[in-house]
Amino acid sequence: MSASFSRKATRLEEALLWYHFVPASGPQGRGWYDEYRRAGWEALGHKIDTSVALMRRRKVEAGKALLDECRAPLDAPAPRAIAGVAEEGYFGALAYFHYHHGQYGAARQALDRAADRIAEVVAAAPYLVAFTTKCHDFCLHRARIARGEARWHDMWTRIQDGREMIAGTQPLCRGDHGATYIADAEAFYRAATAADDLERRALDLLCDRGAMLATYDRRALGAAMPPGIVVDY
C-alpha cells in the first residue's frame, strides 16, 4: 500500500489555502490530495502561481513563457476533480496576462473558463466545496476589467456581487450540482478538526465573514482605483 501524503502547516498562509483541510474531510479527500501531490498537480499549480508573480513584477513575457510551459500537462487525460483545479489556475493566470495587455474581452473569456472549472470540479467532487471560496475574488478581477473599459456601473456591480457572495445572499457558483453558497463552504470548515493552534486560527478566519468582508472591501477599493493612484489604507 502506498503511503498517504500529509500536510502540516508551518505558516498561517499555508493553513488558509483552500485545500489544506481537504485531506481531513474523509477517504475521498485524502485520496484526492494524495493524487494531487503524487502526480505533480500541486507542483504545477505552484508553477502557475510563479508565472503570475512574474507578471505582477512587470516581467510579463517571462511570466507568460512560464505559463505556456504549463499548458501541455493540462492536455493530458486526468480526472476532472484533479485537472480542473489546475485549469482554473491556468485560465486565471491567462486572464491576468490579457488584462495586462488591455485585451479585456480575452481576459473576461479566460475568467469565464476559470469559473466554469470551479463549477465542474465541485459537481464532480462535492467534498471540494471549499474550492468555491475563490469565486468572490473573480468579482474583483471582473471589476478591474470593467474599470479598464471605463464601464463604471458594471465595475461597481461586480464589486457588489462579491460582497453579496461573502454575505451569503448570492451563490459563489452555480453548476450541474446546483448553487453553492458561502454557508456550504463554512459547513466544510466547521466540520474540520484542527490539529494545532495554527489550524484553529485558520479555521476561525475562514469562517469569519466580517473579517473576510473587511479584507474584500480594502481590495475592492484598490480594484476601483485607476493604476498609479496611491491609497493610504
SVG drawing of the C-alpha trace seen along z (x, -y; Angstrom):
<svg xmlns="http://www.w3.org/2000/svg" viewBox="-30 -59 41 61">
<polyline fill="none" stroke="black" stroke-width="0.4" points="0.0,0.0 1.4,-3.4 2.0,-5.9 -0.5,-8.7 0.7,-12.3 0.1,-14.6 0.4,-18.3 1.4,-20.2 1.2,-24.0 4.1,-25.9 2.7,-29.3 -0.9,-30.7 -0.9,-31.3 -0.4,-27.6 -3.4,-26.7 -5.5,-29.2 -5.1,-27.5 -8.5,-26.4 -7.4,-22.7 -5.4,-22.5 -8.2,-20.8 -9.4,-18.6 -7.3,-15.5 -9.0,-15.7 -12.5,-15.5 -12.5,-11.8 -11.2,-9.0 -12.3,-10.8 -10.5,-14.0 -7.3,-12.1 -7.4,-10.2 -7.8,-13.4 -5.0,-15.1 -2.6,-12.1 -3.2,-12.1 -3.0,-15.9 0.5,-15.8 1.8,-12.5 1.0,-13.2 2.6,-16.6 -0.6,-18.7 0.3,-20.7 3.7,-21.5 2.1,-22.6 -0.2,-24.9 2.9,-26.4 4.5,-26.9 1.3,-28.8 1.4,-30.9 5.1,-31.8 4.1,-32.9 1.6,-35.3 4.1,-36.6 6.5,-37.3 3.8,-39.2 2.9,-41.2 6.5,-42.3 6.3,-43.5 8.2,-40.6 5.2,-39.8 6.9,-38.0 8.9,-35.8 5.7,-35.0 3.8,-34.2 6.6,-31.9 6.5,-30.0 2.7,-29.8 3.0,-28.4 5.1,-25.6 2.1,-24.7 -0.3,-24.1 0.9,-20.7 0.3,-18.8 -3.3,-20.2 -3.9,-18.5 -3.1,-15.0 -6.0,-12.8 -6.8,-13.3 -9.8,-13.1 -11.9,-16.3 -11.6,-16.9 -7.8,-16.9 -7.2,-18.6 -10.0,-21.2 -8.2,-22.7 -5.0,-23.3 -7.0,-24.6 -8.7,-27.1 -5.3,-28.5 -4.1,-28.4 -7.1,-30.3 -6.9,-32.8 -3.3,-33.5 -4.1,-33.8 -6.8,-36.3 -4.2,-38.4 -1.9,-38.3 -4.7,-39.5 -5.7,-42.2 -2.1,-43.5 -2.1,-43.9 -5.5,-45.7 -7.1,-42.7 -10.2,-42.9 -12.5,-40.7 -10.0,-37.9 -9.4,-38.4 -13.1,-38.1 -13.4,-34.9 -10.5,-33.4 -12.1,-34.3 -15.3,-32.6 -13.4,-29.4 -11.7,-29.6 -15.1,-30.0 -16.5,-27.1 -13.7,-24.9 -14.7,-25.5 -18.3,-24.6 -17.2,-21.4 -14.8,-20.4 -17.4,-20.8 -20.0,-18.9 -17.6,-16.0 -16.3,-16.1 -18.6,-17.8 -16.0,-17.3 -14.0,-20.0 -16.7,-22.6 -14.0,-24.9 -12.8,-25.5 -15.7,-27.7 -14.4,-30.3 -12.2,-31.6 -15.2,-32.8 -15.7,-36.2 -12.1,-37.1 -13.3,-36.7 -15.7,-39.6 -12.7,-41.9 -10.9,-40.7 -14.0,-41.5 -14.3,-44.9 -10.7,-45.7 -11.6,-44.7 -14.7,-46.9 -12.5,-49.8 -10.1,-49.3 -13.0,-49.6 -14.4,-52.7 -17.6,-50.8 -18.2,-52.2 -21.6,-50.9 -20.5,-47.4 -17.4,-47.8 -19.4,-48.7 -21.9,-45.9 -19.2,-43.3 -17.8,-44.6 -21.2,-44.4 -21.6,-40.8 -18.6,-39.8 -19.9,-41.5 -23.1,-39.6 -21.3,-36.3 -19.5,-36.8 -22.7,-37.9 -24.4,-34.7 -27.2,-36.4 -25.7,-35.4 -24.2,-32.0 -20.5,-31.6 -21.1,-29.5 -23.8,-27.6 -23.4,-24.4 -24.8,-20.9 -24.6,-20.4 -26.8,-23.4 -25.9,-26.6 -23.1,-26.7 -23.2,-29.4 -20.6,-30.5 -22.5,-28.7 -21.8,-25.4 -18.0,-26.2 -18.3,-27.2 -20.0,-23.9 -17.0,-22.1 -14.6,-24.2 -16.7,-23.9 -16.6,-20.1 -12.8,-20.1 -10.8,-19.2 -7.8,-21.5 -4.5,-19.7 -2.9,-22.7 -3.3,-26.3 -2.3,-27.5 -5.0,-25.4 -7.6,-26.6 -6.7,-30.2 -7.0,-29.4 -10.5,-27.8 -11.6,-30.8 -10.6,-33.2 -12.1,-31.0 -15.5,-31.3 -15.2,-34.9 -17.4,-36.7 -16.8,-40.1 -13.0,-39.8 -13.5,-38.4 -15.7,-41.4 -13.3,-43.9 -10.4,-42.4 -12.6,-42.3 -13.6,-45.9 -9.9,-47.0 -9.1,-45.1 -12.2,-46.4 -11.0,-50.0 -7.8,-49.1 -9.6,-47.4 -11.7,-50.5 -8.8,-52.9 -7.0,-53.7 -3.4,-52.5 -0.9,-54.9 -3.0,-56.3 -1.7,-55.5 -4.3,-54.8 -3.4,-55.1 -5.3,-52.3"/>
</svg>
